[in-house]
Amino acid sequence: MEKDVLVVDGVKYFREGSIKILPKVSDKYFLVRTYSAGVFFGQIKSRKGQEIKMINARRIWYWDGAASLSQLAYSGTTKPENCKFPVALPEIELLQVIEIIPCTEKAILSINGVPIWEK
């Protein structure tokens, strides 16, 4: 890669095409409910109608410590030890999305703090 970098007065310049630019993904996290696949927590990469591609997506298999998805998205969980959230997938495509709920910073920290559930 060094052959693709030029430094002038402390500023790095890169040869055109030497760096792969990834599409910008929002820093926002969402709870996404589908018609039959359940609920997922993660970032939305793209959306087309009822189809969504998510990244860093954890299935919300079972939660405790929040009365509803709305409360989970707003406050997070007060009982993370009882929640069952499996490992985050790098990317998943969800069909028949019926609800998209933005998460607060408090909820993001809470949900990300739930240990990975494995069986």
Buried (B, 14 or more C-beta within 10 A) or exposed (E): EEEEEEEEEEEEEEEEEEEEEEEEBEEEBBBBBBEEBEBBBBBBBEBEEEEBBBBBBBBBEEBEBBEEBEBBBBBBBEEBEEBBBEEBBEEBEBEEBEBEBBBEEEBBEBBBEBEEBEE
